[in-house]
Amino acid sequence: MGTSVARHPDEEHYGPAVRAMKFERGTDGPRVVMVGVDGTDTSLRAAASAFGVARRQGCGLTMVFVAAPGLLASLAPQVGYAQQEAFDEIAAELRAEAHRAAEEYGVPITLVTRRGDAFSELCAVADQIKADFVFVGASAQAGHKFVGSIATRLVRLGHWPVVVVP
């Protein structure tokens, strides 16, 4: 058990003393915040939270939209076309909102659109941009309580601090 050293009557410190660290300019706050967006209410709330952090911290925001093709799209071409149309529409809305917010608030925003598995693509982008934080919306899908959501998988991977927004 560590010893308690009283430096101030209201403080208790346990374990070894904290080592003094040299201050390094540029490492005193986040450089880039990333958010996964898919057009759902929870992902849009996550985007708003990430945007607020980026604005207050004076750092960049990277929004990542991953179009994940479903099983039906591979079986029926007409479903694939409809799905692509929906993905394009969501991407266009995100693009317009990102442009408006960047101009209005002076926050550098990058929108990345990918196709594939959302978890894999979010991880790849976060690694590529060296994200300081990853924001995602909590999943509202019932099955994710049993098999795990993207948010849960990102937290378990443990490469970045993950903020899950309800």
N, C-alpha and C positions, 0 to 999 in steps of 0.2 A: 504494500500500500504506500502511495506517495506521501510526501510530507507537505503540509500546508505552510506556506510562507505568507505572512500578512504584510503587504506593502501599504495597504490602506485599510481602515477598519471595515469597509463594506466589501472587500475583495478577498477571495480565497483562490489560491493558485496551487495546482497539484502537478506533480511530475517535474521533469527538468525545465529549467528556465528557457524561455523563448529566445532563440538566437536572433541577433540583430541582422536584418537583411538590408543590403544596399538598395536604395531606390533606383529603379530603372525607368527612364522616361519611355512612355509608350506601352508599359505593361501595367499601368495603374487602373485599367478598366477594360471592358470588352472592346474588341476591334470589329467583330462581325457577329451578328445574331442571325440565326436561321430559323425559319418557320416552315413547316409542312402544311400546305393548303390543298383542299380538294373541293371547295365550294360548299361544304356542310357548315351548319351554324357553329359547331364547336371549332372547326378549323378557322373560321373567320374571326371568332373570338380570340383564338390563339394568335392570329395575325395581328389583331388590334393590340394585344398585350405585347407582342414582340416589337411592333412598331413603336409603342410607347417607350419601351426600354431603349431601343435604338435612338429615338429622338432625344430622350433625357441624357443618355450616355454619350451622344455625339458619335455614334459608330454606324457602320453600314448594316443594312438588313437584306438578307437573301431569302426570297420566297421561293419555295420549291413545290411545283405542281407535278404530280406523277399520274399519268394516265395508265391505269392498270387494266389491260384487256381481260375481259371475263371469258369463261368457258363457252358461253353461248355464242360469243362473237366468232370463235373459231369454227363452230358448227354451222352457223347460218350467216351467210354474207350480209343479208339485209340488216341483221342485228349489229354486225360489225360497222356498217356504214352509219347507222343511227347512233351507235356508241361514239364513233369518231366525231360526228357532228356535235354531240353533247360535250365531248372533251374540248373541241375547238371553241365552243361557246363559253365554257367556263374559263379557258385560257384567255380569251378575248376580254372577258369581264375583269379577270385578275390583272391583266396588262393595263387596262384603262384605269383601274383603281390605283395600281402601283404608280403609274405615271402621274395621276392627279395628286396623290399623297406626297410623292417626292417633290413635285413642284411647289405645292402649297406649304409644306413644312421644312423643306430643305434637307430631307433625309435621303442619303444615297440608297437606292433600292435596286436590287438585281432580281429579276424573275427568271427562274430556271424551270423549263418544262422538259420532262422526260417521259418515256414509255417503259413500262416494265413493272416489276415488283416494287411496291411503294417502300417497304422496309429497306430493301437492298439499295434502291436509288437514293433514299434519304441518307443512309449511311455513307454512300459514295460521295455525295455532294458535301456532307458535313466534314468528311475527311479532306476532300479537295480544297475547300475554302478555309479549313482549320477553324471551324465554328467554335465560338466561346460558349454559346448556349444554343440548345435546340428546343424550340417551342412546337408543341403539337396539341391538337384538340383531343379530348377524351372521346373514345369510341362510344357510340350509342347503339351499336349492334349487339344483340343478345348473345350471339355465339362467342363473342370476344371475352366474355366472362369465363369461359371454359378453356378456350384455345389460346388466349392472349392477344391483346391488341398490338398495334404498331408501337404505341406509347410504352406499353409494358416491355416489349422486346428491346426498345431503345434504352430504357432504364436499365434493364438487365445486362445489356452489352457494356454499359459503363464507360464509354469513350468520352462523353461530354455530359455536362450538367443538362438534364432534360426537365423542362417545365411543361406539365400537363395541365391544360386549361379546360375546365368543365364546360 
